[in-house]
């Protein structure tokens, strides 16, 4: 659903602003997932946690937001934890994702 909204938004604006719209949609999806895990999942199952390392790290280093770097950080974090997700605790999964995003 988020991808469809991103494409609709990007098609409705000027080409030069499409990267900003894509970054906004990526941030919406990742922030929503993170806050769901921190608050809703934590209250339901008793496991709160921490996770947008690449986004803020790149912003601090280069002083601008970059959607390509954010997507690469998300992909590396997800790839790192996918193989071992069945026997890694949620707090350790976030640490694995953060380390992978930094690397």
N, CA, C and O atoms as a Tinker XYZ file with bonds, in Angstrom:
   412  protein
     1  N      0.816000   -1.173000    0.000000    73     2
     2  CA     0.000000    0.000000    0.000000    64     1     3
     3  C      0.879000    1.262000    0.000000    63     2     4     5
     4  O      0.579000    2.234000   -0.694000    81     3
     5  N      1.939000    1.236000    0.767000    73     3     6
     6  CA     2.826000    2.404000    0.847000    64     5     7
     7  C      3.512000    2.647000   -0.492000    63     6     8     9
     8  O      3.699000    3.796000   -0.891000    81     7
     9  N      3.890000    1.575000   -1.192000    73     7    10
    10  CA     4.518000    1.723000   -2.502000    64     9    11
    11  C      3.549000    2.358000   -3.492000    63    10    12    13
    12  O      3.941000    3.233000   -4.265000    81    11
    13  N      2.301000    1.933000   -3.479000    73    11    14
    14  CA     1.301000    2.528000   -4.366000    64    13    15
    15  C      1.103000    3.997000   -4.081000    63    14    16    17
    16  O      0.993000    4.802000   -5.006000    81    15
    17  N      1.056000    4.358000   -2.808000    73    15    18
    18  CA     0.923000    5.767000   -2.444000    64    17    19
    19  C      2.151000    6.564000   -2.884000    63    18    20    21
    20  O      2.013000    7.695000   -3.351000    81    19
    21  N      3.339000    5.996000   -2.744000    73    19    22
    22  CA     4.564000    6.675000   -3.169000    64    21    23
    23  C      4.548000    6.938000   -4.671000    63    22    24    25
    24  O      4.926000    8.022000   -5.118000    81    23
    25  N      4.119000    5.967000   -5.438000    73    23    26
    26  CA     4.075000    6.135000   -6.893000    64    25    27
    27  C      3.019000    7.164000   -7.285000    63    26    28    29
    28  O      3.244000    7.977000   -8.181000    81    27
    29  N      1.871000    7.130000   -6.618000    73    27    30
    30  CA     0.834000    8.122000   -6.880000    64    29    31
    31  C      1.324000    9.532000   -6.564000    63    30    32    33
    32  O      1.120000   10.457000   -7.351000    81    31
    33  N      1.967000    9.692000   -5.418000    73    31    34
    34  CA     2.487000   11.009000   -5.030000    64    33    35
    35  C      3.578000   11.482000   -5.986000    63    34    36    37
    36  O      3.596000   12.648000   -6.379000    81    35
    37  N      4.481000   10.590000   -6.358000    73    35    38
    38  CA     5.579000   10.964000   -7.253000    64    37    39
    39  C      5.066000   11.326000   -8.641000    63    38    40    41
    40  O      5.644000   12.180000   -9.314000    81    39
    41  N      3.992000   10.687000   -9.068000    73    39    42
    42  CA     3.413000   11.004000  -10.367000    64    41    43
    43  C      2.611000   12.287000  -10.371000    63    42    44    45
    44  O      2.332000   12.842000  -11.434000    81    43
    45  N      2.238000   12.764000   -9.197000    73    43    46
    46  CA     1.400000   13.961000   -9.094000    64    45    47
    47  C      2.187000   15.255000   -8.940000    63    46    48    49
    48  O      1.597000   16.335000   -8.921000    81    47
    49  N      3.495000   15.163000   -8.830000    73    47    50
    50  CA     4.303000   16.356000   -8.575000    64    49    51
    51  C      5.343000   16.545000   -9.666000    63    50    52    53
    52  O      5.456000   15.730000  -10.581000    81    51
    53  N      6.091000   17.614000   -9.560000    73    51    54
    54  CA     7.157000   17.900000  -10.515000    64    53    55
    55  C      8.299000   16.901000  -10.317000    63    54    56    57
    56  O      8.531000   16.439000   -9.199000    81    55
    57  N      8.997000   16.573000  -11.371000    73    55    58
    58  CA    10.052000   15.558000  -11.342000    64    57    59
    59  C     11.153000   15.867000  -10.327000    63    58    60    61
    60  O     11.682000   14.951000   -9.698000    81    59
    61  N     11.499000   17.123000  -10.161000    73    59    62
    62  CA    12.593000   17.479000   -9.259000    64    61    63
    63  C     12.255000   17.185000   -7.795000    63    62    64    65
    64  O     13.164000   17.066000   -6.973000    81    63
    65  N     10.988000   17.068000   -7.455000    73    63    66
    66  CA    10.576000   16.793000   -6.077000    64    65    67
    67  C     10.288000   15.323000   -5.804000    63    66    68    69
    68  O      9.906000   14.970000   -4.688000    81    67
    69  N     10.461000   14.466000   -6.793000    73    67    70
    70  CA    10.090000   13.057000   -6.618000    64    69    71
    71  C     10.958000   12.345000   -5.579000    63    70    72    73
    72  O     10.464000   11.468000   -4.871000    81    71
    73  N     12.241000   12.704000   -5.473000    73    71    74
    74  CA    13.091000   12.065000   -4.457000    64    73    75
    75  C     12.627000   12.432000   -3.045000    63    74    76    77
    76  O     12.684000   11.596000   -2.143000    81    75
    77  N     12.174000   13.662000   -2.846000    73    75    78
    78  CA    11.661000   14.061000   -1.536000    64    77    79
    79  C     10.405000   13.283000   -1.177000    63    78    80    81
    80  O     10.234000   12.875000   -0.028000    81    79
    81  N      9.526000   13.073000   -2.151000    73    79    82
    82  CA     8.302000   12.302000   -1.902000    64    81    83
    83  C      8.648000   10.847000   -1.588000    63    82    84    85
    84  O      8.052000   10.250000   -0.691000    81    83
    85  N      9.598000   10.279000   -2.313000    73    83    86
    86  CA    10.001000    8.894000   -2.042000    64    85    87
    87  C     10.605000    8.760000   -0.651000    63    86    88    89
    88  O     10.307000    7.803000    0.064000    81    87
    89  N     11.447000    9.708000   -0.261000    73    87    90
    90  CA    12.036000    9.685000    1.072000    64    89    91
    91  C     10.951000    9.807000    2.134000    63    90    92    93
    92  O     11.000000    9.113000    3.150000    81    91
    93  N      9.983000   10.672000    1.914000    73    91    94
    94  CA     8.878000   10.827000    2.858000    64    93    95
    95  C      8.110000    9.526000    3.021000    63    94    96    97
    96  O      7.747000    9.156000    4.137000    81    95
    97  N      7.860000    8.831000    1.920000    73    95    98
    98  CA     7.124000    7.572000    2.002000    64    97    99
    99  C      7.936000    6.461000    2.657000    63    98   100   101
   100  O      7.389000    5.648000    3.402000    81    99
   101  N      9.234000    6.422000    2.385000    73    99   102
   102  CA    10.093000    5.441000    3.059000    64   101   103
   103  C     10.119000    5.712000    4.558000    63   102   104   105
   104  O     10.034000    4.787000    5.365000    81   103
   105  N     10.238000    6.990000    4.925000    73   103   106
   106  CA    10.230000    7.351000    6.341000    64   105   107
   107  C      8.902000    7.026000    7.006000    63   106   108   109
   108  O      8.876000    6.577000    8.151000    81   107
   109  N      7.809000    7.246000    6.303000    73   107   110
   110  CA     6.494000    6.910000    6.856000    64   109   111
   111  C      6.408000    5.420000    7.181000    63   110   112   113
   112  O      5.971000    5.038000    8.267000    81   111
   113  N      6.829000    4.585000    6.233000    73   111   114
   114  CA     6.731000    3.138000    6.431000    64   113   115
   115  C      7.667000    2.653000    7.542000    63   114   116   117
   116  O      7.257000    1.870000    8.400000    81   115
   117  N      8.911000    3.112000    7.528000    73   115   118
   118  CA     9.852000    2.629000    8.545000    64   117   119
   119  C      9.535000    3.176000    9.927000    63   118   120   121
   120  O      9.638000    2.455000   10.919000    81   119
   121  N      9.151000    4.440000   10.000000    73   119   122
   122  CA     8.802000    5.021000   11.291000    64   121   123
   123  C      7.549000    4.375000   11.862000    63   122   124   125
   124  O      7.464000    4.125000   13.064000    81   123
   125  N      6.585000    4.108000   11.003000    73   123   126
   126  CA     5.366000    3.437000   11.460000    64   125   127
   127  C      5.685000    2.047000   12.006000    63   126   128   129
   128  O      5.186000    1.657000   13.061000    81   127
   129  N      6.515000    1.309000   11.284000    73   127   130
   130  CA     6.902000   -0.020000   11.759000    64   129   131
   131  C      7.674000    0.035000   13.063000    63   130   132   133
   132  O      7.450000   -0.782000   13.956000    81   131
   133  N      8.579000    0.993000   13.177000    73   131   134
   134  CA     9.364000    1.137000   14.396000    64   133   135
   135  C      8.476000    1.511000   15.581000    63   134   136   137
   136  O      8.592000    0.921000   16.656000    81   135
   137  N      7.594000    2.484000   15.390000    73   135   138
   138  CA     6.720000    2.893000   16.488000    64   137   139
   139  C      5.710000    1.815000   16.837000    63   138   140   141
   140  O      5.330000    1.678000   18.000000    81   139
   141  N      5.264000    1.038000   15.834000    73   139   142
   142  CA     4.401000   -0.095000   16.150000    64   141   143
   143  C      5.148000   -1.061000   17.061000    63   142   144   145
   144  O      4.608000   -1.524000   18.066000    81   143
   145  N      6.388000   -1.359000   16.704000    73   143   146
   146  CA     7.154000   -2.299000   17.516000    64   145   147
   147  C      7.433000   -1.736000   18.910000    63   146   148   149
   148  O      7.320000   -2.450000   19.907000    81   147
   149  N      7.796000   -0.464000   18.975000    73   147   150
   150  CA     8.126000    0.142000   20.268000    64   149   151
   151  C      6.931000    0.225000   21.203000    63   150   152   153
   152  O      7.067000   -0.039000   22.398000    81   151
   153  N      5.775000    0.582000   20.692000    73   151   154
   154  CA     4.641000    0.853000   21.559000    64   153   155
   155  C      3.572000   -0.230000   21.502000    63   154   156   157
   156  O      3.285000   -0.849000   22.526000    81   155
   157  N      2.980000   -0.478000   20.352000    73   155   158
   158  CA     1.875000   -1.437000   20.272000    64   157   159
   159  C      2.326000   -2.867000   20.548000    63   158   160   161
   160  O      1.735000   -3.555000   21.380000    81   159
   161  N      3.366000   -3.315000   19.858000    73   159   162
   162  CA     3.866000   -4.672000   20.061000    64   161   163
   163  C      4.402000   -4.847000   21.476000    63   162   164   165
   164  O      4.183000   -5.876000   22.114000    81   163
   165  N      5.103000   -3.828000   21.954000    73   163   166
   166  CA     5.652000   -3.887000   23.301000    64   165   167
   167  C      4.578000   -3.994000   24.365000    63   166   168   169
   168  O      4.729000   -4.749000   25.326000    81   167
   169  N      3.491000   -3.245000   24.206000    73   167   170
   170  CA     2.407000   -3.339000   25.173000    64   169   171
   171  C      1.677000   -4.672000   25.070000    63   170   172   173
   172  O      1.259000   -5.232000   26.083000    81   171
   173  N      1.523000   -5.178000   23.860000    73   171   174
   174  CA     0.801000   -6.434000   23.676000    64   173   175
   175  C      1.613000   -7.643000   24.131000    63   174   176   177
   176  O      1.071000   -8.560000   24.748000    81   175
   177  N      2.907000   -7.648000   23.830000    73   175   178
   178  CA     3.723000   -8.825000   24.103000    64   177   179
   179  C      4.865000   -8.567000   25.074000    63   178   180   181
   180  O      5.617000   -9.493000   25.380000    81   179
   181  N      5.022000   -7.358000   25.564000    73   179   182
   182  CA     6.022000   -7.042000   26.578000    64   181   183
   183  C      7.447000   -6.995000   26.094000    63   182   184   185
   184  O      8.342000   -7.462000   26.797000    81   183
   185  N      7.701000   -6.436000   24.891000    73   183   186
   186  CA     9.070000   -6.395000   24.367000    64   185   187
   187  C      9.358000   -5.070000   23.666000    63   186   188   189
   188  O      9.369000   -5.046000   22.435000    81   187
   189  N      9.595000   -3.955000   24.385000    73   187   190
   190  CA     9.937000   -2.695000   23.713000    64   189   191
   191  C     11.369000   -2.696000   23.168000    63   190   192   193
   192  O     12.176000   -3.527000   23.585000    81   191
   193  N     11.709000   -1.773000   22.234000    73   191   194
   194  CA    13.051000   -1.746000   21.638000    64   193   195
   195  C     13.460000   -0.345000   21.183000    63   194   196   197
   196  O     12.876000    0.648000   21.615000    81   195
   197  N     14.523000   -0.267000   20.259000    73   195   198
   198  CA    15.127000    1.009000   19.837000    64   197   199
   199  C     15.000000    1.337000   18.348000    63   198   200   201
   200  O     13.962000    1.997000   18.313000    81   199
   201  N     15.640000    1.217000   16.639000    73   199   202
   202  CA    16.042000    0.811000   15.338000    64   201   203
   203  C     16.429000    1.878000   14.480000    63   202   204
   204  O     16.796000    1.643000   13.329000    81   203
   205  N     16.490000    3.944000   12.904000    73   206
   206  CA    16.702000    4.570000   11.604000    64   205   207
   207  C     18.147000    5.052000   11.534000    63   206   208   209
   208  O     18.393000    6.239000   11.321000    81   207
   209  N     19.081000    4.166000   11.706000    73   207   210
   210  CA    20.497000    4.481000   11.848000    64   209   211
   211  C     21.080000    5.147000   10.610000    63   210   212   213
   212  O     21.750000    6.175000   10.708000    81   211
   213  N     20.829000    4.567000    9.458000    73   211   214
   214  CA    21.445000    5.094000    8.238000    64   213   215
   215  C     20.946000    6.495000    7.927000    63   214   216   217
   216  O     21.726000    7.360000    7.529000    81   215
   217  N     19.664000    6.721000    8.106000    73   215   218
   218  CA    19.098000    8.027000    7.796000    64   217   219
   219  C     19.771000    9.126000    8.610000    63   218   220   221
   220  O     20.241000   10.115000    8.048000    81   219
   221  N     19.818000    8.962000    9.907000    73   219   222
   222  CA    20.386000   10.000000   10.749000    64   221   223
   223  C     21.905000   10.041000   10.673000    63   222   224   225
   224  O     22.503000   11.111000   10.787000    81   223
   225  N     22.535000    8.888000   10.483000    73   223   226
   226  CA    23.991000    8.873000   10.336000    64   225   227
   227  C     24.439000    9.623000    9.093000    63   226   228   229
   228  O     25.380000   10.414000    9.155000    81   227
   229  N     23.778000    9.387000    7.962000    73   227   230
   230  CA    24.137000   10.082000    6.727000    64   229   231
   231  C     23.800000   11.564000    6.803000    63   230   232   233
   232  O     24.515000   12.394000    6.242000    81   231
   233  N     22.716000   11.899000    7.493000    73   231   234
   234  CA    22.349000   13.305000    7.616000    64   233   235
   235  C     23.391000   14.053000    8.441000    63   234   236   237
   236  O     23.722000   15.198000    8.136000    81   235
   237  N     23.900000   13.418000    9.469000    73   235   238
   238  CA    24.921000   14.047000   10.304000    64   237   239
   239  C     26.233000   14.189000    9.527000    63   238   240   241
   240  O     26.901000   15.220000    9.614000    81   239
   241  N     26.600000   13.148000    8.764000    73   239   242
   242  CA    27.867000   13.189000    8.027000    64   241   243
   243  C     27.847000   14.140000    6.842000    63   242   244   245
   244  O     28.810000   14.876000    6.626000    81   243
   245  N     26.755000   14.139000    6.063000    73   243   246
   246  CA    26.751000   14.931000    4.833000    64   245   247
   247  C     25.819000   16.134000    4.870000    63   246   248   249
   248  O     25.792000   16.913000    3.918000    81   247
   249  N     25.070000   16.301000    5.926000    73   247   250
   250  CA    24.184000   17.438000    6.129000    64   249   251
   251  C     23.056000   17.532000    5.101000    63   250   252   253
   252  O     22.566000   18.626000    4.822000    81   251
   253  N     22.639000   16.390000    4.536000    73   251   254
   254  CA    21.440000   16.359000    3.706000    64   253   255
   255  C     20.833000   14.952000    3.751000    63   254   256   257
   256  O     21.516000   13.979000    4.072000    81   255
   257  N     19.550000   14.862000    3.426000    73   255   258
   258  CA    18.833000   13.581000    3.437000    64   257   259
   259  C     19.006000   12.927000    2.080000    63   258   260   261
   260  O     18.957000   13.610000    1.057000    81   259
   261  N     19.209000   11.612000    2.050000    73   259   262
   262  CA    19.414000   10.909000    0.792000    64   261   263
   263  C     18.608000    9.619000    0.799000    63   262   264   265
   264  O     18.881000    8.723000    1.598000    81   263
   265  N     17.618000    9.513000   -0.083000    73   263   266
   266  CA    16.732000    8.354000   -0.113000    64   265   267
   267  C     17.468000    7.085000   -0.535000    63   266   268   269
   268  O     17.115000    6.000000   -0.072000    81   267
   269  N     18.467000    7.184000   -1.391000    73   267   270
   270  CA    19.214000    6.017000   -1.835000    64   269   271
   271  C     19.976000    5.383000   -0.673000    63   270   272   273
   272  O     19.971000    4.162000   -0.517000    81   271
   273  N     20.618000    6.195000    0.124000    73   271   274
   274  CA    21.343000    5.673000    1.283000    64   273   275
   275  C     20.396000    5.054000    2.303000    63   274   276   277
   276  O     20.716000    4.033000    2.913000    81   275
   277  N     19.241000    5.665000    2.486000    73   275   278
   278  CA    18.264000    5.110000    3.424000    64   277   279
   279  C     17.791000    3.742000    2.959000    63   278   280   281
   280  O     17.707000    2.808000    3.756000    81   279
   281  N     17.482000    3.621000    1.672000    73   279   282
   282  CA    17.033000    2.327000    1.138000    64   281   283
   283  C     18.139000    1.278000    1.235000    63   282   284   285
   284  O     17.856000    0.117000    1.530000    81   283
   285  N     19.392000    1.664000    0.993000    73   283   286
   286  CA    20.505000    0.732000    1.140000    64   285   287
   287  C     20.675000    0.291000    2.593000    63   286   288   289
   288  O     20.938000   -0.882000    2.857000    81   287
   289  N     20.526000    1.217000    3.527000    73   287   290
   290  CA    20.613000    0.872000    4.940000    64   289   291
   291  C     19.494000   -0.061000    5.364000    63   290   292   293
   292  O     19.729000   -1.011000    6.111000    81   291
   293  N     18.271000    0.199000    4.894000    73   291   294
   294  CA    17.152000   -0.687000    5.207000    64   293   295
   295  C     17.389000   -2.081000    4.644000    63   294   296   297
   296  O     17.174000   -3.082000    5.327000    81   295
   297  N     17.829000   -2.135000    3.403000    73   295   298
   298  CA    18.071000   -3.423000    2.763000    64   297   299
   299  C     19.154000   -4.219000    3.486000    63   298   300   301
   300  O     19.002000   -5.422000    3.694000    81   299
   301  N     20.239000   -3.562000    3.869000    73   299   302
   302  CA    21.303000   -4.283000    4.565000    64   301   303
   303  C     20.852000   -4.748000    5.943000    63   302   304   305
   304  O     21.197000   -5.852000    6.364000    81   303
   305  N     20.085000   -3.920000    6.655000    73   303   306
   306  CA    19.576000   -4.321000    7.967000    64   305   307
   307  C     18.610000   -5.485000    7.872000    63   306   308   309
   308  O     18.690000   -6.425000    8.663000    81   307
   309  N     17.689000   -5.434000    6.902000    73   307   310
   310  CA    16.731000   -6.519000    6.730000    64   309   311
   311  C     17.423000   -7.806000    6.289000    63   310   312   313
   312  O     17.074000   -8.889000    6.758000    81   311
   313  N     18.396000   -7.695000    5.395000    73   311   314
   314  CA    19.111000   -8.869000    4.915000    64   313   315
   315  C     19.916000   -9.518000    6.035000    63   314   316   317
   316  O     19.993000  -10.744000    6.113000    81   315
   317  N     20.503000   -8.720000    6.884000    73   315   318
   318  CA    21.309000   -9.252000    7.979000    64   317   319
   319  C     20.482000  -10.082000    8.947000    63   318   320   321
   320  O     20.938000  -11.130000    9.406000    81   319
   321  N     19.294000   -9.640000    9.260000    73   319   322
   322  CA    18.509000  -10.316000   10.276000    64   321   323
   323  C     17.593000  -11.414000    9.721000    63   322   324   325
   324  O     17.099000  -12.241000   10.486000    81   323
   325  N     17.363000  -11.435000    8.415000    73   323   326
   326  CA    16.408000  -12.388000    7.851000    64   325   327
   327  C     16.787000  -13.840000    8.101000    63   326   328   329
   328  O     15.927000  -14.634000    8.482000    81   327
   329  N     18.031000  -14.207000    7.902000    73   327   330
   330  CA    18.431000  -15.608000    8.036000    64   329   331
   331  C     18.330000  -16.116000    9.469000    63   330   332   333
   332  O     18.049000  -17.296000    9.677000    81   331
   333  N     18.549000  -15.268000   10.449000    73   331   334
   334  CA    18.560000  -15.720000   11.839000    64   333   335
   335  C     17.385000  -15.210000   12.648000    63   334   336   337
   336  O     17.445000  -15.195000   13.878000    81   335
   337  N     16.317000  -14.791000   11.985000    73   335   338
   338  CA    15.206000  -14.167000   12.708000    64   337   339
   339  C     14.461000  -15.136000   13.618000    63   338   340   341
   340  O     13.819000  -14.697000   14.573000    81   339
   341  N     14.526000  -16.433000   13.353000    73   339   342
   342  CA    13.774000  -17.372000   14.185000    64   341   343
   343  C     14.404000  -17.607000   15.558000    63   342   344   345
   344  O     13.711000  -18.057000   16.471000    81   343
   345  N     15.691000  -17.316000   15.732000    73   343   346
   346  CA    16.301000  -17.552000   17.037000    64   345   347
   347  C     17.115000  -16.381000   17.569000    63   346   348   349
   348  O     18.019000  -16.572000   18.383000    81   347
   349  N     16.799000  -15.161000   17.112000    73   347   350
   350  CA    17.417000  -13.957000   17.654000    64   349   351
   351  C     16.324000  -13.165000   18.366000    63   350   352   353
   352  O     15.230000  -12.978000   17.834000    81   351
   353  N     16.633000  -12.708000   19.564000    73   351   354
   354  CA    15.677000  -11.908000   20.338000    64   353   355
   355  C     15.433000  -10.567000   19.631000    63   354   356   357
   356  O     16.309000  -10.087000   18.911000    81   355
   357  N     14.246000   -9.950000   19.828000    73   355   358
   358  CA    13.953000   -8.685000   19.151000    64   357   359
   359  C     14.963000   -7.577000   19.442000    63   358   360   361
   360  O     15.306000   -6.817000   18.536000    81   359
   361  N     15.442000   -7.465000   20.664000    73   359   362
   362  CA    16.421000   -6.417000   20.970000    64   361   363
   363  C     17.734000   -6.675000   20.241000    63   362   364   365
   364  O     18.394000   -5.730000   19.808000    81   363
   365  N     18.120000   -7.941000   20.100000    73   363   366
   366  CA    19.353000   -8.279000   19.383000    64   365   367
   367  C     19.188000   -8.079000   17.875000    63   366   368   369
   368  O     20.151000   -7.752000   17.181000    81   367
   369  N     17.975000   -8.274000   17.375000    73   367   370
   370  CA    17.718000   -8.049000   15.948000    64   369   371
   371  C     17.909000   -6.581000   15.591000    63   370   372   373
   372  O     18.422000   -6.259000   14.520000    81   371
   373  N     17.499000   -5.701000   16.482000    73   371   374
   374  CA    17.678000   -4.263000   16.225000    64   373   375
   375  C     19.160000   -3.907000   16.243000    63   374   376   377
   376  O     19.607000   -3.102000   15.426000    81   375
   377  N     19.914000   -4.480000   17.142000    73   375   378
   378  CA    21.366000   -4.232000   17.185000    64   377   379
   379  C     22.025000   -4.755000   15.922000    63   378   380   381
   380  O     22.890000   -4.085000   15.358000    81   379
   381  N     21.631000   -5.946000   15.461000    73   379   382
   382  CA    22.174000   -6.494000   14.205000    64   381   383
   383  C     21.862000   -5.576000   13.043000    63   382   384   385
   384  O     22.731000   -5.327000   12.207000    81   383
   385  N     20.624000   -5.058000   12.968000    73   383   386
   386  CA    20.238000   -4.157000   11.895000    64   385   387
   387  C     20.999000   -2.849000   11.930000    63   386   388   389
   388  O     21.391000   -2.327000   10.887000    81   387
   389  N     21.213000   -2.312000   13.127000    73   387   390
   390  CA    21.955000   -1.052000   13.266000    64   389   391
   391  C     23.404000   -1.229000   12.833000    63   390   392   393
   392  O     23.951000   -0.378000   12.133000    81   391
   393  N     24.027000   -2.324000   13.244000    73   391   394
   394  CA    25.419000   -2.586000   12.859000    64   393   395
   395  C     25.516000   -2.760000   11.340000    63   394   396   397
   396  O     26.431000   -2.229000   10.712000    81   395
   397  N     24.571000   -3.504000   10.751000    73   395   398
   398  CA    24.598000   -3.705000    9.305000    64   397   399
   399  C     24.381000   -2.396000    8.549000    63   398   400   401
   400  O     25.009000   -2.159000    7.517000    81   399
   401  N     23.493000   -1.549000    9.064000    73   399   402
   402  CA    23.243000   -0.267000    8.413000    64   401   403
   403  C     24.481000    0.631000    8.446000    63   402   404   405
   404  O     24.772000    1.339000    7.483000    81   403
   405  N     25.204000    0.590000    9.567000    73   403   406
   406  CA    26.420000    1.390000    9.675000    64   405   407
   407  C     27.492000    0.860000    8.728000    63   406   408   409
   408  O     28.179000    1.638000    8.067000    81   407
   409  N     27.636000   -0.460000    8.662000    73   407   410
   410  CA    28.634000   -1.066000    7.789000    64   409   411
   411  C     28.277000   -0.808000    6.345000    63   410   412
   412  O     28.997000   -1.239000    5.444000    81   411
